[in-house]
Amino acid sequence: MLHHAAVAALFLALSVALPCLAAEESGVPQTPALPPAADDGSATTAAPPLSVEREAGKLPPLAEMITSPFGRRRMPGWLSRRGMVMREHSGLDIRARLGWPVVAFDGGMVSHAGPHGLSGIVVEIRQDDGMTARYAHLQKVLVPAGQRVRRGEAVGLVGCTGRTTGAHLHFGLQNAKGELVDPLPYLRSAEQLLRPVPEQVPAELTPQQCGPVIRGRNGRPARMGDLKALENYSPPPLPAWDEGR
């Protein structure tokens, strides 16, 4: 009885060892067993691939550059000194760098080019499709009022004029009835509005804080009283601006 049990044990050991020895001799590596399937029915998946780095000199996707969307938003109570308040935002705030060229979203006639209240230096273009585009907080105007421009033509440079604490482009749209509309559905990429040369685009597009709130008092005489109230105002910390509040 014991003899039969010993023979059976020896046979079992050989049946396990022989395939492994054959694999080692053939040079075929042994692959580990797959982990068992999860009890909840979900399949085991591999780790996601690493994200591809942005090409040098290229702008990030538009969604990553918008610091404040169209519509109601939290923003500093500049005149009331009440901290953060809810107000309507008439366009998109797009992160940029001082001096970046701003280009026309579409062709049309320049209806305004110069200071415009708390929006700082502004270029407005009455487009051929009946809409009016506004480019605000510019550093410099490159086209005069009354001049026709083509789509993609440079109209100004990104600045920090008017009521702002960080360099950015405010882009707004009005329809033929004069109603404000959300510009986002009309945009596919930031290159439709900004055309910096590759050397102007940093590897990481971090916020660029401006100096004091008042910069040369760009605005109409009727707004000077409001601008005067801002002289002693302490701008909110940069993270608040970066979050588009």
Secondary structure as GFF3:
##gff-version 3
##sequence-region A 1 245
A	DSSP	alpha_helix	2	26	.	.	.	ID=ss1
A	DSSP	alpha_helix	62	65	.	.	.	ID=ss2
A	DSSP	beta_strand	66	68	.	.	.	ID=ss3
A	DSSP	beta_strand	71	76	.	.	.	ID=ss4
A	DSSP	beta_strand	84	89	.	.	.	ID=ss5
A	DSSP	beta_strand	92	95	.	.	.	ID=ss6
A	DSSP	beta_strand	101	103	.	.	.	ID=ss7
A	DSSP	beta_strand	108	115	.	.	.	ID=ss8
A	DSSP	three_ten_helix	117	119	.	.	.	ID=ss9
A	DSSP	beta_strand	121	127	.	.	.	ID=ss10
A	DSSP	beta_strand	132	141	.	.	.	ID=ss11
A	DSSP	beta_strand	148	149	.	.	.	ID=ss12
A	DSSP	beta_strand	154	158	.	.	.	ID=ss13
A	DSSP	beta_strand	168	174	.	.	.	ID=ss14
A	DSSP	beta_strand	180	181	.	.	.	ID=ss15
A	DSSP	three_ten_helix	184	186	.	.	.	ID=ss16
A	DSSP	three_ten_helix	190	192	.	.	.	ID=ss17
A	DSSP	three_ten_helix	198	200	.	.	.	ID=ss18
A	DSSP	three_ten_helix	221	223	.	.	.	ID=ss19
A	DSSP	alpha_helix	224	229	.	.	.	ID=ss20
A	DSSP	alpha_helix	238	242	.	.	.	ID=ss21
###
